[in-house]
Amino acid sequence: MRRLAIALLASIAVIGSAAAADMPTKAPMYTKAPVIVPPYNWTGFYIGGNVGYSWGRQDVSLLPGGTTDSVRLDGVIGGGQLGYNWQFNQIVLGLEADIQASGQKGDGIDPAPINSTFLPTITFNDKLDWFGTVRGRLGFAQDRWLAYVTGGWAYGHGNLSGTATGFGAFSASTNYSGWTVGGGVEWAFMDKWSAKLEYLYIDFGDGPTIALAPPTTVVGGKMTDNIVRVGLNYKFF
């Protein structure tokens, strides 16, 4: 009996050791990999709107022999823009076009010389009704921030009107065509939405020439403009 008990205990010990060896070990601990967010990509078509303020200047002259009045043309502007960006690493190339309604206008007066007997005195109103630009953009992207320079063609439509003593009322509209340069910064605050702040300098070229009576004319000189505006864009893809 003693030998049988010893043999039985030995068998139980062997079976227990084997069972313990076959038991599963504690599962290893795994560390969750960090989520890598890819940098923002500016490539794609976008459309948006803007509002801002513009201050400009145009010389209006009474010829021959009259004076020249440098007229300020200030006012609120607003409109829309559309464009497309291509991003290469951190370099962003783009093309943008915009159209703006303008509240810019100014008044002036050009008196005749005191000893003149043939030149009238004119009082006038100078307005820029609307304008637009077609521009290239070159920018540097830092994830969701984009700083850029821009430049291209500028165009617009204005009106110069008033009265001249001895000649009555006069009025002439003109289509402007010139150039623009500027720069800005844009922030993509959501995947599809971005906000921008932009400055443009515009040279619209010369204004109209209005013949009153030979040889008297009213001449609108070069119109220049400064624009600061904020905008909101929606990117489609």
Summary of the structure (lengths in Angstrom):
residues: 237
radius of gyration: 37.1
end to end distance: 87.9
largest distance: 152.2
contacts: 723
relative contact order: 0.19
helix: 9%
strand: 68%
